[in-house]
């Protein structure tokens, strides 16, 4: 429950890459945490995470422990199956859940939120709020001001996604291969060092991967425009932090490139890096550890009416996951929506 010192915040999946980043972001952004409640699987119970210079013990995740922990908000990053089991338990206990998995994203009763794009959707929550896919988040942050100005009819995106998007096992496989070692576990179906793999998640009967389908469906839901058409190709690349995207849009109205650059320059959460003549453009090496979405290579596409191409980069562990979740919690606080459920109950 909220008091003068802040809120009790649970982090489920606290020892994973995203969970640890969530804790780091909570501290860096000075979220009003009165008490941190880290949860993880039984094998991680009894370990500790560092928060504000102190080690905080990690509790094993059980329904009873979650139900009685006294949290006001819970940030989940432990996978879809864990979220499906435990998020409703937390919500029924009056804890507002911000879930980073795919479990509830397309549930019509669950808001799918990027605070810079559709913060109003938070007011319709029923105890669970979904954090979008990492690649979707950075794209819609950049496209929101352009959609508002010109109306986007079609999006074609190719992603270049870091191994950290596949968790610790993906990172470890790349590092082992770079060092000439055989990976302890094989996360990817092929070698990733000095290679690209156009395969993220499982393929469906139409030849699309689940990652590509997520981008299509989530973009439409977040932008609130069922008429939007999205085509995605998602590629894993040997990069250790930061996703990049080549995006082409077709708009309903004529696009002025210089005006588009100014819209992006002034958009919340966006940093425009667009001086190609000086070799200045966004790169994942520069976006690491940052919470913004970086945009560059903004240029007209003359092959279609009202076409525009751009390049988008963001830290997938931060804005693509942990930071967006914390920003959702910040918005709940700012809008007076955090703590009200418990008070009302």
PyMOL commands that set and color helices and strands:
alter all, ss='L'
color gray80, all
select helices_A, chain A and resi 17-28+42-44+63-67+80-92+115-124+134-150+163-178+210-223+257-265+276-278+284-287+318-334+340-344
alter helices_A, ss='H'
color red, helices_A
select strands_A, chain A and resi 7-12+33-40+48-51+54-57+59-60+73-76+96-99+111-113+128-131+152-161+196-197+229-237+243-251+270-272+274-275+280-281+293-301+307-314
alter strands_A, ss='S'
color yellow, strands_A
deselect
rebuild
show_as cartoon
